[in-house]
Amino acid sequence: MKNYNKVILSNKSLILMLLLVSHTLLLGQSVNYTASTDIIANPERGLQKYSITSSAYATTANSNNLSVETLNNWKTSADKVTVVYRYFLLDAFLNSDINTTFLENIQTDFNNVRAAGLKIIVRFSYSNAQGTTAQQPTKSQILTHITQLSTILNTNKDVIFSLQAGFIGTWGEWYYTNSTEFGTDGTISEAQWANRKEIVDAMLTAAPIEIPIQVRYAGIKSTMYGNTQLNEQTAYQTTANARIGFYNDAFLNDYGDQGTYSVSSQCENPVGTTGYNYISNETKYLPMTGETNGLNTCDNGFRTNSANALNELDLTNWTTINRDYYTPFWTQTINSGDYEELIKNLGYRFVLNSSSVAINNGNFELTLNLSNIGYARSFKKRNVYLVLKNTQTNNITTALIDTDIRTWESSISITQNFNLELTGTFQLYLWIPDIETALESNADYSIQFANTNTWESETGYNNLLQTITLDNTTLSVDDFLPNSFFSIYPNPSSDFIRFKLKNYNEARVQIFDVNGQLVKEVSISDNDKLNISSLSNGIYFICLNKNKLLTHKFIKQ
């Protein structure tokens, strides 16, 4: 025995060299996933619910606020609503600053939206009806109001979906204004356009850069900020062009969605026009929201039939649409059988197709194949994490995946190598939380993949149904010595291992976990079988006759 050990140790340098050039343990595993047909309550997409403030909002604290109960009911309904549209009517402040009561009521609304796990589209307007009276204050008063609102917008940026460019005209839609400062009914001078641009510039300054601004017509953005279209390089920057999206409150109606697009006649179909293509491009990177406001009778109602509605929602990358208006449109869509398809595909809808893992000791390579089958990309920046949960300790390790979900369109493939210096057995998850620290740990704001048996509602994790075992221990010559004295098989194993003794008739076996704790000790003979089913999954070390040189590593799975 002593002579044999001397032979082995005298060749230590040779073994070390062989170890460096040849020791690689590669284990691979793949999982295919099943797509879900469920309507999913994912953040920043889907149907939106309408709400408007009352006159008491400016005079009475806690009056006409959005209630947490109502918001929760919308979220848990069959439609799974996660976005509320809030129309703040400032008609009490045509000639004065916004008072404290109104500002405090806004904050209460934001608090309640946060408590319910929703997000809010914000629009401020001074007039809810056409007429000869003023539709908004002077430009200087509007700019003062925007400055007043800046603090509350920045304080609540975590729950604000977007800020719509209201403030001018009836309903804040920039058309009927009765104003020499801003122009009206499509008749707008160069100086009036400059005044309008001051309002949007002030909104861009007042609002955090994370909050997109939305304008009502294609021509608003192109006239004030130029016709240069966004692309993958210029999107997601801090420029005005990269921050201004659209809302369309006359989706599918005549006259080019009532001014959204420039057309030459009532019944001209705007699809394919310059303005239509412009919005179709910009909304790849920015939100498109709004509502229908009538049934278009042109071409026998072609544009507002549900099949065409689905097509145009896709063409112009719709993120949310108002469920409360226009009722006949929704009745028609429900009767056609297209309702569920519409609400499932608004915004993004991410589906996991497959994942695979290739393990090399403590390192591993993860490949993810997924699809976005929704009408739009996600327009909000989010981190994507791989989560590893230790199956013995439940300790969580997160690793950032090098991807940007705002670019996820159609088919997506991600491959990344991870060297996390971990040892143990781990369950794998994907986690896409809100980017804001205040919401990161709230599962209501995490993205759920449209798959069966993967979502964990309590944590906001998507289970990849992958369990991997990693060994980050440093290998030495001692790893090669046991082979001459005993062997074990199968390895890995889930229920038993068998021993083959080479220099003993019988021996004493000790099993240690990765923390060096003795978990089992037995006597064995050649070809004995040892039951290991009671051990937790993970890495273990088998020591023969208490000799550290005679140690085998094995994996319980």
Secondary structure, 3 states (H helix, E strand, C coil): CHHHHHHHHHCHHHHHHHHHHHCCCEEEEEEECCECCCCCCCCCCEEEEEEECCHHHHCCCCCCCCCHHHHHHHHHCCCCCCEEEEEEECHHHCCCCCCHHHHHHHHHHHHHHHHHCCEEEEEEECCCCCCCCCCCCCHHHHHHHHHHHHHHHHHCCCCEEEEECCCCCHHHCCCCCCCCCCCECCECCHHHHHHHHHHHHHHHHHCCCCCCEEECCHHHHHHHHCCCCCCCCCCCCCCHHHHEEEEECCCCCHHHHHHCCCCCCCCCCCCCCHHHHHHHHHCCCCCEEECCCCCCCHHHHCCCCHHHHHHHHHHCCCCEEECCCCHHHHHHHHHHCCHHHHHHHCCCCEEEEEEEEEEECCEEEEEEEEEECCCCCCCCCCCCEEEEEECCCCCEEEEECCCCHHHCCEEEEEEEEEECCCCEEEEEEEECCCCCHHHHCCHHHCCCCCECCCEECCCCEEEEEEEEEECCCCCCHHHCCHHHCEEEECCCECCEEEEEECCCCEEEEEEEECCCCEEEEEEEECCCEEECCCCCCEEEEEEECCEEEEEEEEEEC
